[in-house]
Amino acid sequence: DELAPIDAGSQRAVLSDRRLQHLREVLRARVGDEVGVGVEGGAIGRATIVALDAHAAELQVHLAEPPPAALDVTLALALPRPPTLRKVLQQATALGVKRFALFRAERVERSYFSSHGLHASAIAEDLRLGLEQARDTIVPTVEVHPEHFGRFVRERLPALSEGRTLLVAHPGAPTQCPRTPIGPTTLIVGPEGGFIPAEVAALASVAQAIDLGPRILRVETAVVALLARLSP
Ligand code: SAM
């Protein structure tokens, strides 16, 4: 039940490359089996194997219709440690986030940006789990911004928030998080150890700081609570 990218739009797909080997040797698939497929550009669905031999596999592809978009939130997240990132990706994807931007802050370990911390296959797996949970088919994008925080705020955040409300979740902010959808939003969530004061000041000049109440929540809990409030 692996994702095997195929061309968008084709209802029949013939595979003769390494994906054929994958079907035969790893999945040990047979004619009549169903496999999961991914399409470059986003959608995922299922395919039935209609023919299979040593030279080619022919698939009948059934791309599922995604559910209506539930919320339009871009999540800008100070990169947390890998187990937390995995939870956030799965849960935020299930709640409908379609764009993630992972950035660096003072209290983010440099090692989190290494290939160990940001394993592409683990990220793909988390997105898939979130999509499957919500029966969604549009794969979110995940951008990684390892540059210094100041540069991220100056050079990347404007594009991430163009035409959108820009919010930063910060415990103790004087404004409460909205309890209803507020349209396209870019939501910034801080690192496990919180933002340092200089970062809070830099963000306060470009974003509306919002509070979730007196309980300090773990990153993954705060993300779910924030998205739940901003969802229709
Ligand atoms: N001691 C840190 C501080 O005071 O900032 C706690 C950081 S918290 C574990 C990680 C992130 O989750 C925060 O930077 C913020 O974005 C979000 N968060 C957690 N609880 C929150 C709350 N009650 N209100 C607003 N944001 C919260």
Boltz pocket constraint, residues with backbone or C-beta under 6 A from the ligand:
constraints:
  - pocket:
      binder: B
      contacts: [[A, 168], [A, 169], [A, 170], [A, 171], [A, 172], [A, 188], [A, 189], [A, 190], [A, 191], [A, 192], [A, 193], [A, 194], [A, 195], [A, 210], [A, 211], [A, 212], [A, 213], [A, 214], [A, 215], [A, 216], [A, 217], [A, 218], [A, 219], [A, 222]]
      max_distance: 6.0
